[in-house]
Amino acid sequence: MRYDVLLTGAGALLGQGILKALRASESVGRVVACDAEPMSVGLYLADAARLLPRCDAADYVDAMIQVARQERVAAVFCGTDTELSVLGRHRSRIETETGARVVVSDASAIAIADDKWLTAEFLRANGFDAPRSALAADAHRLADEVGYPLVVKPRIGAGSVGLSVARDRTQLERALESPGMVVQEYLQPDDEEYTVGAIMADGRCAASVALKRTLRHGNTHIAISDGYEEIEAYVARVASVLPGARGPINMQLRRTERGPVVFEINARFSGTTPLRAELGWNEVDAVLLHLLEGRPVPRGRLRRGVVLRWTAEVMISLEQIEQMRSGRLEAPAGIVLGIPERR
C-alpha cells in the first residue's frame, strides 16, 4: 500500500533530504510539500505544494490541520528544527483531528536535544561521556581547566549557525558577546567525527546506523560508510534512555582517546538521511511503515562506499512561482538541472 504524506519545511536542507528519501520509498504515494516561503525549492519537487504560516504564528497548527485533512495524508514529517517543538506540543491534537501520524518525539526529548547545555547535562546524568561544558559565567574557569581551543555555540541552534572556535582568551570573550552561549572543550581528533541515524520504536532503539563524516559550512560534505558497529551500539544505548524519544533520532559524536563522546543530539531525521537511503537503508520508509502498519524496524545495514555532496540547481517557471504565492500549487514542475552530455 502507498501512503500520501505531508512534509513541512520543504525548503530547508533537512526538508530537502527527507523529500529525497520519501521520493525513493515505494511505500509513499503523493508528497504534499509545505513551507512558509514561496521560493522554497522543495515545493517544486513534490506532487503538490501548500504555503503554511510560520511556525511561530498563532494560526500555524490550525493551517497544518486544514491542509492535512484536505489532502487526506497518512503521516506528517517535519523538515525544520524550528517546527519540532510546536509539533511535539500539538501532536495529539493534530493526530486526533486529521487521523495522520505525526513523526515527532515528545516535547521532553525535543527540549533536551534543542538545548546544547541540557544535552551535556543529560549525558552526564545518565553515565555517558560528554564534552566538558560551561555557561558564559564559567567560561574562563573551563578554559583554565581544559585549555584552548574551545567551541562556543548557542545553547539553542542548528546547522553550526553561530558556532565558533576560540583559540585564545580574546577570541573567547568576543564569542561570548552574543547572548545564550555555551562553551565546550574541543574534542580531538578532528578526523574521527560521526553522524548516526537512530530509530526509536516501542520504547527501544530499534536501529542505529553510522556514517563517518567531514564537514563543510556546518553540514556533512563527505560521508563514509565502512561499518561502525561500536559507534552504532553506543548511540543505541544513549538513545534508549532519552525520555520521550519517538521515531527518528540523530546524534553526532567524535571517537576520542577516552571513547565515543556525543556532542549533539537532534530529535529528528538527519541531513544525512538521504545518504543512508542511497546506501541501502531508508529510515524514512522504516519509520512510516512502523507507524502505519506496525512493521518491525529493520536493522540498518549500508553498502560500503563514499558519498561526496555537490550542489544542484532547480529551474522553475515564473508562472509556477506566481501560483505558489496564492498559497497552493497542484502540479509542481521544477526541473533539476543535470550535467549535459558531451557532444
N, C-alpha and C positions, 0 to 999 in steps of 0.2 A: 504494500500500500504506500502511496505517496501523499505527503502532507504539505499543505500550504503553511508558510511561516512568515512572521513579521520580523524585520531586523531594524533596530534603531541605530542612529549614529552611522549611517551608511557611508558618510564621507570621511570618517576618521580612519586612521591606519588600522586600528583594531577592527572596526566595522568592515573595512575592505577585506581583511583577512578572513573574517567569519563568512562574508559573502562568497569568497572563493571556495571555502570548504562546503558551504551549502550547495553551491552550483555543482560541486563534484560528487555530491551524495545522490545515490539512486533512490533514497527514501524521501527526497524533497520534491514537491511539485512546484508551485509558484512561490517566488520570494517577493514579498512586498517590502520594499526598502523605504525607510523613513529618515528624515533629517530635518533640522531647523533651517538649513540654508539651501536655497535652490541650486547653488553652484556645487553641491556636494557630488563627487564623481560617482559614488556607489548608486545614487538614484537612477543613473542612466545605464546601469549594467544589470539591473534586476528585471523582474517580469512586470512589476507595477511600482509606482513611486508615489509617496504622500509626504506632504510637509506636516511636521508637528511643531508645536510651540517649544521654546527652550525648556529644559527640564526644571528650571527654577521658576517657571511661570505657574500661576495658580491653576490654569486650565490644562496643564500638561497631561495629567493622569486621565482626566475626562476625555481629552482628544485621543489619547492612546486607546482607551477602551472603545471609543466610537469607531476608530479605524479597524481595530481587531475584530469587532463584531461585524462591521460591513464586509470585511474581507474573509470572514469565517476562517481565520487562521487557527492552527492547532498548537502553535508554540510562538513565544516571543523571545527573541535573542537580543542581548544588549551589546551595542557596539562602541560605547564610550565609558570611560571611568566615571564621568560626572553624573551619569544616569543611574549608576548602580545603587546608590543609597536610596534614591526615590523609588526605584522598582522594588528594592528589598523591603521597604516600609509598606508598600501598597500591593505586594504580590498577591496576598489573599483576596483583596478586593478585585484586582484585575482578573484573576483566575475565576472567581465566582461569577463575575458579570460577563465574561467572554467565553468561558469554557476552555480557554487556551492555557497551556502550561507556560509559566514564566521562568526562564532559565537564569536564575539568580539565587545567590546564597541569602541566608538570613541577615538581618541588619547587624547582628553581633559579629559575624565573620567579616562583613564589609568594613565595619568600624576599625577592627584590628588591622586589616590589610591596608586600608587607606592611610593610616597614620604610622609613619616610619618609627616613631618613638614607641607607640603601642606594640608594633610588630616586634621590636627588640625585647620589650618587656615580656610579651607573650612567650617568646622563645626561651628566655632565661627562666621564666616561672615554670616551664614545663620540662626543664632539664636539657635543653638544646643549646648549643653554642650560638652566640650572636655577636655581631660587631660591638666592640666597646663603644658606648654611646653617651652623649651628654646633650642637654639643652643649652641654650646660649649662655645662661648664667654660669655654667660649669665648664664651658668650652676650654678655657685656658688650663684648668686642672687636668682635663683629659689630654691636652697637648703635652703637659709636663709628664704624664704617666706613660703615654704610648708614642709620643714624638710625632713628627711630620713625615709625610703628608697626611692630611685629614680630609675626609669627604664631608662637605657641607651641602645639605639639601633641605627643601621644605618638608615639614612634617607630613603635609598632605600635598601630593603632587603625582605626576605620571610622566613617563617618557623622558626622564632626565631633565625636564624643564626646571630651571633654577639651580641645578646641581653644579657645584664647582669643586675643584681640588685646591685646598690651601696648602702651600708648601713652606710657609713661614707665618710668623705672628701677624705681619702686616696684611697678608692675603686673608688670614682668618678673620681679622677684625673687619675687613672690607666686606667679606661674605656675610658676616653677621649683621650688617646694616639692614638687611632685609628681615622683616619680622617672621616669626614662626619657623625658625630653622632648627634642625637637629644636626649635631656633629658626630661623625663616626670615624673609627680607625679605618685606615686604608688597607684593605685585605690584599695580601700577596699570595701567589704570583698573579700577574695580570693575565697570563695566558691559560688560566685554569678556571674560566667562568662558564657557567651552565645555565640554561633556561629549561625548566621542566614543566610539562603539562600533566596535570593530575585530574582524575575524576572521582568525586565523592558520590557514592550511591548506597542508599540504605544504611547510612551511618558509618561507612567504612571507606577507605581509599581503595577503589576497585582497580585502578590502573595509574601508572606513573611512567612517563616517557621523557627522556632527557636528550638534549642536544647541546654539544659544546659550541660556544659562540664567540664571535668577535663583534664588537660594537662600532657603529659609526653614527654620530649625532644622536646617541641615546637609543638607537634601535639595532636589532641584530642585522649585521651586514653579511657575515659568513656563518653558516651553521654546519656542523659536522655531526654525522650520525655514525657512531662506531661502537655502540654497545656500552652503556654506562650503568650497569646493574647496581653497583654500590650507591651511586648518586640517587638512582630511582628508588631504591629501598629506603634510603634516608628520608627523602621527601615524603614518601608514603607514611612514614612514622610521624612526621611533623603534621601533615595534612589530617591525619586521623584524630588529632586532639584539638584541631581548630574548631572552636564552638560555632555551631550554626552553618558550617560549610556544607553546601549542596551543589552538585554538578561540577562545573569546571573550576579548577584552582591552578594558578601559575605561581611558581617560585623561581627565584633567581639566587644563585649562590656561587661561591668560589671554593675550590678544593685547596685548602691551605695545609701547612705543615701540621696543624692540630686537627685536621679533618675537614669535612664539609661545613661551611658556615653560610647559612641563609641570610641574605641582607634585604630581600624584598619578597613580599607575598602579595599576590593580586587575586581577589575573589572573582575571577572571570577567566575567559579564554585568554590566550596569549597572542601577541603579534606574530608569533612563530607557529600558530595553529595551522595555517595553510601549508607551511613547510612540512610539518608532520603528516598532513594529509597526502601530500605529494610523495612522501617517502613510505606510505603504506598504512598509516593509522589516522583515520578521520575522526577526531574526538567529537566534533560537532554532530556527526552522524550517530556516534555511540551514545551521546547524551540524549539525543532526540528519541532514539528507539528505546532507550531505557525508560524515559519518562512517559512515552505514549503507549508503548507495548509491553513494558516490563521486562524487556530482554536483558540478560546479563551483559555488563560492560566487558567487552573483550580486552584481554591483556594486550597492551600496545607493544608491537614489535616493528621496528623500522628497518628498511633496507639500508645497508651501509652506503654512505655517499656524502657528498659535499653540496650544499646549496649556496650559490652566490646570488645575492639580490641585485637587481638592476631596476631602473626607472622605466615605466611605460607611460604612454600618452593615450588619452581618450578624446576622440573628436565627437562633438555634439552640435546639432544644428541650432541656430538661433530660435527657430520655431519651437523646438523642444524646451529650450530654456524658458521661453515665454509661457508655454503651457504649464511648466512646473511652477512658475511663480503664482499661478492661480491656486495652487495647493495640491494638485493631483495630476498624474501623468499615467495614462493607461497602457501605453506601449513604448517604453523607453527604448531608444535605438542608438545608444552610444557605441562607437566603433573603436576598438582597441587597435592602435596602430602597431603594425609588426615591422619586421625587417624586410625591405624589398629584396626580391631575388636579383642576383647579379645578371646583367644581360650579356 
